[in-house]
Amino acid sequence: MTTQLQFPLPTPGTVNPAAGDAAKADGMAAAEASTTVEWATACDAAIQVMARRGVPFQAADLIAEGLVDEPDHPSQWGPRFGIAARHGVIQEAGVVPSKRATVHRSLCRQWVGRRT
């Protein structure tokens, strides 16, 4: 027996994958628009370096390796990794705890270079 309040069906409007996808796209576009060209270029180059190594990596590894500095806002990572994935540079390699102490080991995506 559970002590949680249980609903037999989702409340209308609370589960809407299309709305979630639209909100994600809007957020990614806003993050991309606020990213400097210099940081975006450095981040793209760092992703390519890590991709060529052929081992799984996350955003924290780019900083730890000294390949790129922190972005102005953490949301600026997502568009860079998304673009690299769409261009076939990297692919998802699971979800793992973040190595960054500032996010208390919350889950983040891990990536690996695509073999071409």
C-alpha positions as a printed NumPy array, in Angstrom:
array([[  0.   ,   0.   ,   0.   ],
       [  1.241,   3.485,  -0.834],
       [  0.687,   6.695,   1.072],
       [  1.078,   8.78 ,  -2.064],
       [ -1.955,  10.398,  -3.633],
       [ -2.651,   8.423,  -6.81 ],
       [ -4.556,   9.673,  -9.841],
       [ -6.01 ,   7.041, -12.204],
       [ -5.185,   9.167, -15.262],
       [ -2.859,  12.118, -15.861],
       [ -4.421,  15.506, -15.234],
       [ -5.217,  16.995, -18.685],
       [ -2.405,  19.245, -19.89 ],
       [  0.232,  17.955, -17.449],
       [  1.662,  15.352, -19.81 ],
       [  2.25 ,  16.881, -23.198],
       [  5.377,  15.707, -25.037],
       [  4.847,  18.192, -27.886],
       [  4.727,  21.102, -25.438],
       [  7.876,  19.774, -23.753],
       [  9.692,  19.558, -27.084],
       [  8.603,  23.093, -27.984],
       [  9.767,  24.454, -24.622],
       [ 13.127,  22.716, -25.063],
       [ 13.561,  24.165, -28.561],
       [ 12.701,  27.657, -27.292],
       [ 15.167,  27.341, -24.422],
       [ 17.94 ,  26.063, -26.675],
       [ 17.361,  28.905, -29.138],
       [ 17.499,  31.487, -26.34 ],
       [ 20.718,  29.955, -24.973],
       [ 22.291,  29.882, -28.426],
       [ 21.336,  33.511, -29.068],
       [ 23.046,  34.606, -25.838],
       [ 26.283,  32.705, -26.522],
       [ 29.303,  34.629, -27.764],
       [ 30.779,  33.506, -31.072],
       [ 34.197,  33.2  , -29.411],
       [ 33.018,  30.801, -26.712],
       [ 30.881,  28.796, -29.161],
       [ 33.879,  28.371, -31.486],
       [ 36.154,  27.303, -28.615],
       [ 33.535,  24.873, -27.293],
       [ 32.963,  23.328, -30.722],
       [ 36.727,  22.795, -31.11 ],
       [ 36.916,  21.248, -27.622],
       [ 34.074,  18.844, -28.414],
       [ 35.896,  17.761, -31.569],
       [ 39.123,  17.129, -29.622],
       [ 37.314,  14.964, -27.09 ],
       [ 35.33 ,  13.177, -29.826],
       [ 38.545,  12.152, -31.581],
       [ 39.756,  10.453, -28.389],
       [ 36.964,   7.897, -28.676],
       [ 36.183,   7.782, -24.953],
       [ 32.959,   8.906, -23.251],
       [ 32.992,  12.497, -21.996],
       [ 30.764,  15.208, -20.574],
       [ 30.929,  19.003, -20.459],
       [ 32.951,  18.947, -17.227],
       [ 35.725,  17.072, -19.038],
       [ 36.151,  19.91 , -21.532],
       [ 36.905,  22.262, -18.656],
       [ 39.046,  19.759, -16.733],
       [ 41.188,  19.229, -19.837],
       [ 41.636,  22.995, -20.221],
       [ 40.012,  22.943, -23.653],
       [ 37.389,  25.611, -22.956],
       [ 36.364,  27.973, -20.153],
       [ 33.003,  28.011, -18.412],
       [ 30.221,  29.566, -20.49 ],
       [ 28.451,  32.698, -19.272],
       [ 25.482,  30.48 , -18.357],
       [ 25.275,  26.673, -17.966],
       [ 22.415,  26.472, -20.464],
       [ 24.875,  27.375, -23.223],
       [ 26.37 ,  23.865, -23.187],
       [ 23.252,  22.187, -24.566],
       [ 23.115,  23.87 , -27.958],
       [ 26.817,  23.174, -28.61 ],
       [ 26.457,  19.451, -27.878],
       [ 23.198,  19.325, -29.847],
       [ 24.816,  20.902, -32.9  ],
       [ 27.792,  18.53 , -32.691],
       [ 25.418,  15.55 , -32.473],
       [ 23.342,  16.725, -35.441],
       [ 26.542,  17.162, -37.478],
       [ 27.608,  13.603, -36.682],
       [ 30.62 ,  14.561, -34.546],
       [ 29.299,  12.889, -31.377],
       [ 26.527,  10.602, -30.225],
       [ 24.903,  10.016, -26.855],
       [ 26.645,   7.455, -24.655],
       [ 24.296,   7.341, -21.704],
       [ 23.38 ,   9.422, -18.701],
       [ 25.805,   9.615, -15.791],
       [ 26.298,  11.682, -12.647],
       [ 27.971,  14.979, -13.434],
       [ 31.577,  15.356, -12.328],
       [ 30.91 ,  18.983, -11.378],
       [ 30.64 ,  19.605,  -7.647],
       [ 28.47 ,  22.674,  -8.245],
       [ 25.577,  20.557,  -9.515],
       [ 25.777,  17.954,  -6.719],
       [ 26.306,  15.024,  -9.118],
       [ 22.998,  15.532, -10.876],
       [ 22.51 ,  13.418, -13.989],
       [ 23.925,  14.652, -17.278],
       [ 24.454,  13.268, -20.744],
       [ 27.653,  11.578, -21.666],
       [ 28.905,  11.685, -25.244],
       [ 31.374,   9.807, -27.429],
       [ 32.801,  10.561, -30.857],
       [ 31.071,   8.943, -33.797],
       [ 33.161,   6.578, -35.845],
       [ 33.183,   7.644, -39.451]])
